[in-house]
């Protein structure tokens, strides 16, 4: 299954946070702020078979103003991807709807929150998009676009997920609870 890691792209600039003067210092590339772009690239490849370079998704985000806040606004980019690549697209924060969607062959870009109030973010220390690719048994199969060997071995994450390269596995409840309470949890895509 096609996988892309944002950490491989320090050389590709990404202009985001444009409504607030541009990217913060040190966060000017796909490596630092391109998790949503990488998830978009993977979901398009998986659902359509079209393998496009990450630079195409940078361009789509910038041209469609999905880059106005930090990182990528999937509420803006999701409908663009659906129209451009002829995909079904649904926004949801319902864990059971996610499970059904994944069982039906769809995938979901999950908006996980980072560290908060002494709690370690399960998938990242700050806001992060990951790609839920399937249900395998009673676990969500995930591709993390910023995965690295030690990432899931730290206290606060260890034991909540398990890793079998190139996938991460977690209970649906863990995935759901890792999301921002006040934002859309799942940007769901599948072939029409």
N, C-alpha and C positions, 0 to 999 in steps of 0.2 A: 504494500500500500504506500502510495506516495507520501513522503514526509519532508517538510522544510523547517529549518531551525533559524530563527531570527538572529541568533548569535553568530551566524555565518555571514552576516551582511552589514558589517560596520562601514563599508565603503559606499553604501547606497543611502543618500540623504532622504530624510522624510520631514517635510515641513508640516508640522501639526501645531496645535494650540494657537492657531492663527487669530482667533477672536481675542486673544490675550497677549499679543505681541510676538508670537512665535514660540518655537521649542525652548524649554529651559536649557541652560548650559549643560552640556554633557549628554543631552538626550535628543540628538539631532539626526539619528539614523534609524534604519529598520532594526538594527541590532538592539537599540535601547527602547524603541517605541513602536515596533511593527508587529506585535503579536496578532492583532486583528487582521492585518494584511496577510500574514502567513496563514492564519486559519482560513481566510477567504481563498487564498491560492489553493490550499489543500482541498477545501470543500468543492470548489469548482472542478479540480482535477478528478476527485473521487466520483462526483455525481455526473459529470459530463464527459470525462476522458480527455478534456482539453488541458494540456500542460503549458501554462503561461509563466513567463518570468515574473519574479516578485516586483520588478520595476513597473509592470503593467498595473498592478494593484495599487502601487504608490500613486500612479497617474490617475487611476479611477477615483481614489479617495480625494486627491487634491482637486480634480476637475469637478467633482460632485459635492464639494464642501463637507465631506465627512471628516475633515481634518481641523475643525474649528476649535475643538477642545483637546485635552491631552490624549495622545494616541489616536484611535479611530472610533468614530461614532457609528456603531453597527445599525442603529435605528435609521441612519441615513444611507450607509453603504449596502445594507442588506437588500432593500428593495431594488437598488441599482443592479446588484448582482443577479437577482431573480429575473429581472426584465432582460438584461443583456444575455444571460445564459439559459433562459427559458426554464427556470426552476420554480417550484412551489416555495413560498416563503411565509413563515408564521412566526410571530413573536409570542412568547409565552413565559410565564413564571410558574407553571404547573408541572411539578415533578412527574406526575402520572402521564401527562401529555407528552413529556420528553421521552419517557420509557416507551410509550406506544409508537411515537415517531421513529425512534431508533429501531424498534422491532420491525417496522415497516420499510426499512432500508434508507431512511433519512439520516441526516447528521445535524448536529447543532453546535453553533459557536456559543460557548458558555462564558458569561461575564462574571468572573470570579473577583472577589474583593481581596485586598491584601491584609497586612497586619492591622489590628484595631484593638484598642483598649487592653493591651497586654496579651492579646491572642495572636498567634502566628497564622498568617494566611496559609491555607492548605496548598494552594497552587502557586503562590507568589507572595512576595513581601509588599507589593502594591498592586493596584488594579491590573488585571490580566485576562486575556482571552485564551481559552483552550478549546480544542475541538473534540466533542463527543462523537465517536464514529459508529458505535454499535452497542447493543446490549449483549453481553456474553454471560450466560447464566443469569445470576442476579446482580451483576456488576456492570457499570458503565465503562466501556472501553474508550480511552482518551488518548489523544495525541497532544502533547504540550510543546508549543513552538519555541519554548526557551528551556527545554530539558537539558540537563547536564548530569553527570554521574552522581554527584553528592546532593543534588537538590532535594530529594525526598528522604534523606537520611537524617535530617535535623529534627530536634525535639519540636513537637507541635505538629509535625507532618508524618513522622515515622509511625507506622501502624494504621494510619488512616487510608493510605493507598498502598498498592503493591505495584511493582514494576516488572514488566517482561518486555524488553526492547522489541519494537519501538513504542510500546504502549504502556500506559498507566491505567490501573483499574481501581475503581472506587465504588462504594455503594451509592445508589441514587440519592440517598439522604445526605451523604457527605458532599456530593456535588451540589445539591440544592442549597444546603446550609452554607456552603462556601461563597455563595453569590451575594451581591449587594441586596439588602432588604428593599430598598427604594428604587431599584432599577430593573429593567427586563433581564431575566436570568438567561433565557435561551432564544437564540436567533436560529430558527430551524429551516433547513433546506432539504429538498429532495427533487429528483427528476419528476417532471410532469408525466 
